Amino acid sequence: MTAEHYQGSELELFRDASHWKAYIAQQLESHLSGDVLEVGAGIGGTTTAVHCKSCSSWTCLEPDASLVVELRATTASLRDAHGNAPTVVTGTASDLDDSGRFDCILYLDVLEHIRDDRSELARAARLLRPGGKLIVLSPAWNWLYSPFDRAIGHYRRYSRRTLVSCTAPGTELIFVRYLDCAGIAASFANRLLTRRTMPTASQIRIWDHWLVPLSRHLDARLGFRLGKSILAVWQAS
C-alpha cells in the first residue's frame, strides 16, 4: 500500500464551494455509471457533490492516511444503488490490480498533483472495463500558474494540447472543454496582483457565489473554449 502526505491546505476552504461543485456534478452526471473509482478523494468534499446514487458502487482512493478518517466520516451517509456507502481505500492507483473492474475513473483536481501524469493515466486505463470512462478535471493554463498552485503541490496546469497529449493507450478522447470562464479574472488577479499562496474564505465565497453562476451561463455560449479549469473524458476500447 502506498501512503503519502498531502501538502495542500485548501481542501477545507473549497469544501463549501457549492455552486462550483454543483456545476461539476452537472457536467459529469451523464458519464457516471456502474462501478466508480474516485482517485485522490481527499476529505470527500467533491465526493458528496458528484456521488451518483444510481451507480453500482463507489470507491474512494486516497493516499494520505490522515485524510482518510475524515473521508470515511464525510461519505458514510452516501448510498449507491445497492444501499452501500462508498468504499474508502488508503493508497494510489498503483496499489490496485490491473483487472479492469471499473466503469468510470475520476481524477478531480488530482492529476496536476502527480509528477508522471502520463504513466498515471495509462495505469488508470488498465483498471477500466471496455467502454469505461476516464474523466479528468484540472486547473487550466500554465500562464495562470501562481504561488497558490506551488503551495498546494501543483506540478502544472493544463491546456487542451497538453492534456490530450496524456491520452492513455487503449482509450479514445470523447471531448475536452474549458470551464469557468469568469473565474479566469480571479485567477489572473491572484497571479499578477495579490500573489497569495492561499485564497481567503471571502475570496472563495465571491468566486463561488458570483463568478461560477456567471460561468455556467457563459461557458456554453463560448463553446467551452475558455476557462480556468479543463475537463476531459476518454472512453476505453
Phi, psi and omega in degrees: 000134179263121178244135181224165177250126179280125186275346182285161178227020186266354188299317179294321181300317184271356184303321184263019176282072191293323181292319179295315181294324177293324178295315178297317179301319179295323179291330186266338194305324182283352182253354183266124178196162175064223182266120187250137173243123176252112183273133179069051187286350175063234179260008175087009180299319178279326180306314183297332182278322187259352182305133184254114182295335182275355178289153182289322178202161179220122179246125176260124180249123182220122184283340183268109183298333181288338178271339186297323180301312179291325178301315179298317181294320182294321186265359186299331183271353180282148181223140177266191184297339180260006179082014182261144173286159177303146173275130180251125183237132175273119180151193180235176181300332180291345179275352182261145179287160187273018178280101185315106186226009178241148178264345180204134177234129185248133168237091185257105185056047183232318189300328180293346178272354187255123186301308182261082186291325181293315179296324179298314181289328176296320177295317180297322181298328180288345179271355183270144168284159175305133181086355181290158183253139173246121188237129180234128170241127183214163173293147185251153170072110178295337178289352174263359181300127190229175173303331176297314178302315182296320184294329183257014170084028175280127174281333187194168163242161189246149165252172176304316183297313184288328179286320177297328180294346179270004181309126184279147174304139178084008176235154178237132180292129176267309175198160169229133177216149174269145180231152175071062179296323180292330181292344178302322182299316180294317180294321181292322178297319178293323181295318187260328190254293186284324179051038180285145175278347178207128178292158176275164178299323180292323177296319178297318180296317179298312178301310186291320186273339183242312185283320181297313176301324177295319178298319179300329179282323188266330187306309182295322179296330179270005180070025180053038182262357183213136178174161180275352175234158180228138182237130177229144178230126174245159176234135180283141180278000000 
